[in-house]
């Protein structure tokens, strides 16, 4: 008779200490899902443009509301974060950036860079009249 072992047979979330890299891996997947739904918003915009002023007016009133702008801001952030996180993964695929400090640096760069690029895009959009 064998003794019963009261522990997971494979590594489990409770075994590991959470790191920024692990969290950003989950965020990368979540932003991929958000981009899927954001693409539905993009398709709605294209259909509204093709359908004429009435349909475009409905879309414009939605996207111009505080809720629509919040969704658009989130979509912009998801796009920028996913882009930079994808570049981080590409660097890893090339075999670089696996040292602990390099890995953390790339992860922080993707996190902070996504936020900074999002804010810059919105500032530029408002500066050139896109936000009016």
Secondary structure, 3 states (H helix, E strand, C coil): CCCCCCCCCCCCCCCCCCCHHHHHHHHHHHHHHHHHHHHHHHHHHHHHHHHCHHHHHHHHHHHCCHHHHHHHHHHHHHHHHHHHHHHHHHHHHCCCCCCHHHHHHHHHHHHHHHHHHHHHHHHHHHHCCCCC
